[in-house]
Amino acid sequence: MATIALTAQAPFKAAGSLFSFVGTAVAAVVAWNEKRNDLRVLSSLSDAQLDDIGLSRGDF
């Protein structure tokens, strides 16, 4: 019985790394945008409203 050893690397390994990098970059932009929106909403609340949820202006 003959066996064949396949040791060639996948030709699309670099593309996988590129997609991984792009995916990480997109996730970072999405996280930044969510944080930006949260800060905008919190900044629009009054001091009394912030106190109701246990926050102060110095917390953010």
N, C-alpha and C positions, 0 to 999 in steps of 0.2 A: 504494500500500500504506500503510495506516495503522498507526501504532504507539501503544502506550499506555505511559506511564511510571508505574510504581507506586512512590510515595514514602511511603505510609502505614507507620507503625511497627507492629510486631506488638503486638497488644493484651495479650499475656501476658508482656511484657518484665519488668514488676515482679515477677511470680510467679517468673520465672527467677532474678532477683536474690535473692528470698527463699529459694528452694530452695538456691541457692549458699551463702548465709549459713548456713542450717541445716546444710547438708552440712559446711561448714567447722567449725561449732561441734561437731557430732557427732564429727568427726575429732579435734578437740582433746580432747574428753572421753575418747575411746577411747585416745589417746596418753597422757593423764594416768593413766588407770586401769592401762594396761600398765606404766608406770613405777612406779606405786604397788605393783603386784604384784611387780615385779622387786626393788624395795627390800625388801619384806617377806620374800621368799625369801632374798635375800642376808643380811639381818639374822638370819635363823634359822640360818645356817651358822656353824660354829665357826671360830676363828682358823686352825686347821690346814687346814680345808677351803678357806678363803679363800686361804691361802698356796698350796695345791695349784693353784688356778686363776689365780694371779698377782695377787691382790687383797689389800688390807688394809682394815680398817674405815674408815680415812681416805679411801679412794677413793670411797666413796659416802656 
